[in-house]
Amino acid sequence: MNMTHYMQLLANNQPWNLILFMAIPVVLAETLAITELYILFTRRFHGLVWSINRISGALVGIYFVGIIYYLVTTAVIPITKAGEWRTVIDVIAVGTYLIGGLPLIWIALQELGFVNKAMNREGKLKIHAICVALFLVFGHIAMISGMLDPGLLGYQPAHAMEMPAAEMPMTHQH
């Protein structure tokens, strides 16, 4: 089976790439999502859960700035220049992974006081919830498309050449 660049990234350099590009950002984002639900239901804008929410929101956004910069410069640009995308499946997997980080960056900017300064807590909470939802949607699209075989749309690796007829196994014809 062929792999998208998304899956190849996670499979290479085990376990480090899986930890750096999946475990750390997902643990931070899921912490953000879980604490977000608690705050939405309780409206408790103080205490431990509130602090964890704000810290995880700032950290995951800052972390994604690094991920996006690194992957765009070391993967997206070189793959694009070389024309090595493995069909639209590959582009969707990598693209939605990177796009999924943008709402988390917005949350970090909000937590650090760079955006939405004039909004009240309710308004900021709505922005948080929308951004978490966007991250979840894009993240799941990335995971699902990343697990697809780009061969479904015709991708064949360069080293997978057809066997010449003389080397093909003989079949019995009746």
C-alpha positions as CSV (number, residue, x, y, z in Angstrom):
1,M,0.0,0.0,0.0
2,N,1.2,3.5,-0.8
3,M,1.3,6.2,1.9
4,T,0.5,9.8,1.9
5,H,3.3,12.2,3.0
6,Y,1.2,12.7,6.2
7,M,1.4,9.1,7.2
8,Q,5.0,8.8,6.0
9,L,5.9,11.7,8.4
10,L,4.2,9.9,11.3
11,A,5.8,6.6,10.4
12,N,9.3,7.8,9.9
13,N,11.8,8.3,12.8
14,Q,9.7,6.3,15.3
15,P,8.6,7.2,17.9
16,W,9.8,10.8,17.6
17,N,7.8,12.1,14.7
18,L,4.6,10.5,16.1
19,I,5.3,12.2,19.4
20,L,6.2,15.6,17.9
21,F,3.6,15.9,15.2
22,M,0.7,13.9,16.7
23,A,0.9,13.2,20.4
24,I,2.0,16.5,21.8
25,P,-0.4,18.7,19.7
26,V,-3.3,16.3,20.1
27,V,-2.8,16.0,23.9
28,L,-2.7,19.8,24.2
29,A,-5.7,20.3,21.9
30,E,-7.7,17.6,23.6
31,T,-6.9,19.2,27.0
32,L,-8.1,22.4,25.5
33,A,-11.3,20.8,24.1
34,I,-12.2,19.0,27.4
35,T,-11.6,22.0,29.6
36,E,-13.5,24.1,27.0
37,L,-16.6,21.9,27.5
38,Y,-16.3,22.2,31.3
39,I,-16.2,26.0,31.1
40,L,-19.1,26.1,28.6
41,F,-21.3,24.1,30.9
42,T,-20.2,25.6,34.3
43,R,-19.4,29.2,33.2
44,R,-16.6,29.1,35.8
45,F,-14.0,31.7,34.6
46,H,-11.6,31.0,37.4
47,G,-9.8,28.1,39.1
48,L,-7.7,25.2,38.0
49,V,-9.7,24.1,34.9
50,W,-9.8,27.7,33.6
51,S,-6.0,28.0,34.1
52,I,-5.4,24.7,32.4
53,N,-7.6,25.8,29.5
54,R,-5.8,29.1,29.0
55,I,-2.3,27.5,29.3
56,S,-3.1,24.6,26.9
57,G,-4.6,27.1,24.5
58,A,-1.6,29.3,24.4
59,L,0.9,26.4,24.3
60,V,-0.8,24.5,21.5
61,G,-1.1,27.6,19.4
62,I,2.6,28.5,19.8
63,Y,3.5,24.8,19.2
64,F,1.6,24.9,15.9
65,V,3.4,28.0,14.7
66,G,6.6,25.9,14.9
67,I,5.0,22.8,13.3
68,I,3.6,24.9,10.4
69,Y,6.9,26.7,9.8
70,Y,8.9,23.5,9.9
71,L,6.6,21.5,7.7
72,V,6.1,24.2,5.1
73,T,9.8,24.8,4.8
74,T,11.0,21.2,4.9
75,A,8.1,19.4,3.3
76,V,5.4,21.4,1.5
77,I,7.7,23.7,-0.5
78,P,10.2,21.0,-1.5
79,I,7.4,18.5,-2.4
80,T,5.6,21.2,-4.4
81,K,8.8,22.3,-6.3
82,A,9.6,18.7,-7.1
83,G,6.0,17.9,-8.2
84,E,5.9,14.9,-5.8
85,W,2.4,15.2,-4.3
86,R,0.7,11.8,-4.3
87,T,-2.6,12.9,-5.7
88,V,-5.2,15.2,-4.2
89,I,-5.5,12.8,-1.3
90,D,-2.0,13.7,-0.2
91,V,-2.6,17.5,-0.6
92,I,-5.8,17.3,1.4
93,A,-4.1,15.3,4.2
94,V,-1.1,17.6,4.6
95,G,-3.1,20.8,3.9
96,T,-5.9,20.1,6.4
97,Y,-3.3,19.2,9.1
98,L,-1.6,22.5,8.6
99,I,-4.9,24.5,8.3
100,G,-6.1,22.8,11.5
101,G,-3.4,24.6,13.4
102,L,-4.6,28.0,12.4
103,P,-7.6,28.2,14.8
104,L,-5.3,27.0,17.6
105,I,-2.9,29.8,16.8
106,W,-5.8,32.2,17.0
107,I,-6.7,30.9,20.4
108,A,-3.1,31.5,21.5
109,L,-3.2,35.0,20.1
110,Q,-6.4,35.6,22.1
111,E,-4.9,34.1,25.3
112,L,-1.8,36.2,24.9
113,G,-3.9,39.4,24.5
114,F,-3.0,40.1,20.8
115,V,-6.6,39.7,19.4
116,N,-10.2,40.1,20.6
117,K,-9.1,42.5,23.3
118,A,-12.4,44.4,23.4
119,M,-14.5,41.2,23.7
120,N,-16.1,40.2,27.0
121,R,-15.6,36.7,28.4
122,E,-18.6,35.3,26.7
123,G,-17.5,36.5,23.3
124,K,-14.0,35.1,23.9
125,L,-15.5,31.8,25.0
126,K,-17.5,31.7,21.7
127,I,-14.4,32.3,19.7
128,H,-12.6,29.6,21.7
129,A,-15.4,27.1,21.0
130,I,-15.5,27.9,17.3
131,C,-11.7,27.5,17.0
132,V,-11.7,24.2,18.9
133,A,-14.5,22.9,16.6
134,L,-12.6,24.0,13.5
135,F,-9.4,22.3,14.7
136,L,-11.4,19.1,15.3
137,V,-13.0,19.2,11.9
138,F,-9.7,19.9,10.0
139,G,-7.7,17.5,12.2
140,H,-10.1,14.6,11.5
141,I,-10.2,15.3,7.8
142,A,-6.4,15.2,7.9
143,M,-6.3,11.9,9.7
144,I,-8.9,10.2,7.5
145,S,-7.4,11.4,4.2
146,G,-3.9,10.7,5.6
147,M,-4.8,7.1,6.1
148,L,-6.1,6.7,2.5
149,D,-4.0,5.0,-0.1
150,P,-3.1,7.6,-2.7
151,G,-3.1,4.7,-5.2
152,L,-6.9,5.0,-5.1
153,L,-6.5,8.0,-7.4
154,G,-3.8,6.4,-9.5
155,Y,-0.6,7.3,-7.6
156,Q,2.3,4.9,-8.3
157,P,5.7,5.3,-6.8
158,A,8.5,6.0,-9.2
159,H,10.2,2.7,-8.4
160,A,7.0,0.7,-9.2
161,M,7.5,-0.1,-12.8
162,E,5.5,-2.5,-14.9
163,M,7.2,-5.8,-15.6
164,P,8.2,-6.3,-19.2
165,A,6.0,-8.9,-20.9
166,A,9.0,-11.3,-21.2
167,E,9.4,-11.3,-17.4
168,M,5.8,-11.7,-16.5
169,P,4.8,-15.0,-15.1
170,M,3.3,-17.3,-17.7
171,T,-0.3,-18.2,-17.5
172,H,-1.9,-21.3,-18.9
173,Q,-4.4,-20.7,-21.7
174,H,-6.9,-23.3,-22.5
